[in-house]
Each structure stands twice: as structure tokens, then as C-alpha cells.
Amino acid sequence: MIDTAAVRRYLLDLQGRIVSALQAEDGKPFVSDGWTREPGGRLEGDGLSQLVEEGQLIERGGCNFSHVKGKALPPSATQHRAELAGAPFEAMGVSLVMHPRNPHVPTVHMNVRLFAAFPDGREPVVWFGGGMDLTPYYGQEDDARHFHASCRDALAPFGADKYPRFKQWCDEYFFLKHRSEPRGIGGIFFDDFSEGGFDAGFAMIRAVGDAFLAAWLPIVRRRRDMPYGERERDFQAYRRGRYVEFNLVWDRGTLFGLQSGGRTESILMSMPPMAKWRYDWHPEPGTPEARLYSDFLRPRDWLAA
């Protein structure tokens, strides 16, 4: 049985728990912006965008809930499922990106979602997706191990194969092909997941969503008071440029939102407040900035150490 109402209740509760915890860490309230799309357009549905800007901890971050229905799936959602092209659909999820102020605190992304397609004359097709990944500017081995251990433990009830499989998927997905460079140190990522049916997929996104705070907040608390200056902020802005490139060029979620007529402000809340680009720049050998490239921006078994 497909119970999308239960998924909606869980996602709204998850968003509320995460925003409450992050507000307590930052000390600045998130702005809440509810929205509704009335029937008759490309999409109908509703959502709640919750955003903080210029916080003490989070320079810009958002945690969004959306639930939409449409008359026809856009191309980005059916590139691997051609038989569903043009089918009516329902989609809902929670997506967050947090860009901290201190360059020693890594940017984090987490997303859990459900898609349901209703092809004419056939049974509904439901699949789940989600994951979380970490994008440090100044890498720390213990942070990487903790984050990946949290991902592994969240997936452990669903089989020993899930973490290594979804870790590799994350490494391959969050990769800037035009630069032959990972976006960060990965985590887990899965999409179009329907193994075991609705109940199994729903349980998996609950496990991932519920693991987020314990995966990121211990890292925040270790790094948020580390000293930094203009050099570190400049490098942070440069690396944030890579984040922008990935989201606008490669990210399926961003493309789906824009192609399906989604709410632009909510879709682009993942963007950092400031970013920089330089022509053919490379860090000086032996610097902490160079160590990010040599030791962290490459696929690695973080739990083997």
C-alpha cells in the first residue's frame, strides 16, 4: 500500500526537528516562508521554506519541505525511466544545505524524497531517494570518519551492502565532470530506489533523515570556534564556486525543480552567500589548502583507517 500521507507527516516532522536543533546552535531564528501552488498550472501543491542568513554559525542555510503534483514528469526525472515519460506524478521531500561562516566547519547537504508516477493504465510506480554529503574547506580526518560512520550506521539495518554501494554512488554523483574533481568527501547517495517496495524505501529515508543531526553537529561543535582570517575566508569562497558549478550544471534535483516549474527561490536556497572564481589557480604546495586536494578530494575508504 502506498501511503503518501504518512511520508508527508514524517517529512514535516523531520524538518521541524532539524530546524529547531540548528536554531538552537546558531542562536538566530530561521525565517519561515510557506507557499501554495493552486490547481491549474504546471504544478500544484505546497511547501515550507525555512532559511537563515547572516547567522553566527550559519552564514546561509535552508531546510525546505515541498509536496507537489504535476501532469507530466519532466525529462530530468525520466532519463533512466523512459517508459514513464509524460506520466502524472507526485513528489515530496525535505532538502537542506548549510553554509557555515567559519571555513573550518564543512558545508553539508542532506535530502530525502519520494517520487510517485501514475502511468495511464498501469500500477503506480514509487521510488525513493536521498543521502547526505560533506564538503570541507579544511579537511580533518576525524570529521570525515565520524560522518561516514554515521552514514554506515544509518544504513546498517537494511543490509551490509547498502553503505559501500551508496558511498560509491555518492562519490560518482557529486563529481564535477568538467573539472574531474569531487565536490567534497562524499557520504551516501541513492536515487530511484524501489527495492523491497514502499515500506522498505520509506524506512530507509527515515533512517537517513533521522541520522543527519548526529552526523553533522558533533563536527560543528569541534570546529566552530577555530580561529580563521582573510586567507581562510578567501579559500572558502573559492571552493564555494565549485558548489555553485555542481548545483547548476549537474544536480538532478536542481534541474528537476527548474524544469518542472518549481519555486525558484526555494530551489536555489542551496547557493552560498558569496563565491569566487579565479583563472587556473592552484594552491601552494605544502599548505593546508593544498592538503584538501591531495588528501581529501579523492575517493577514499574513510572507515578503513
Salt bridges, closest charged atoms under 4 A:
ASP13 OD2 - ARG17 NE 2.81
GLU25 OE2 - ARG221 NH2 2.46
GLU25 OE1 - ARG224 NH1 3.27
ASP33 OD2 - ARG263 NH2 2.50
ASP46 OD2 - ARG8 NH2 2.78
GLU53 OE2 - ARG60 NE 2.88
GLU54 OE1 - ARG101 NH2 3.16
GLU59 OE2 - ARG233 NH2 2.88
GLU59 OE1 - ARG240 NH2 2.82
GLU90 OE2 - HIS67 NE2 2.68
ASP133 OD1 - HIS109 ND1 2.75
ASP133 OD2 - ARG183 NH2 2.83
GLU141 OE1 - ARG145 NH1 3.86
GLU141 OE2 - ARG291 NH2 3.66
GLU141 OE1 - ARG300 NH2 2.58
ASP142 OD1 - ARG223 NH2 2.94
ASP143 OD1 - ARG222 NH2 2.86
ASP143 OD2 - ARG223 NE 2.90
ASP153 OD1 - ARG152 NE 3.01
ASP161 OD1 - LYS162 NZ 3.19
ASP161 OD2 - ARG165 NH1 3.67
ASP171 OD2 - LYS167 NZ 2.72
GLU181 OE2 - ARG239 NH1 2.82
GLU181 OE2 - ARG242 NE 2.86
ASP191 OD1 - ARG113 NH2 3.26
ASP191 OD2 - ARG252 NH1 2.91
ASP192 OD2 - ARG252 NH1 3.85
GLU195 OE2 - ARG165 NH2 2.39
ASP210 OD1 - ARG17 NH2 2.95
ASP234 OD1 - LYS276 NZ 2.58
ASP234 OD2 - ARG278 NH2 2.13
GLU245 OE1 - HIS178 NE2 2.77
GLU245 OE1 - ARG179 NE 2.71
ASP280 OD1 - HIS282 NE2 3.11
GLU289 OE1 - ARG231 NH2 2.73
ASP295 OD2 - ARG291 NE 3.11
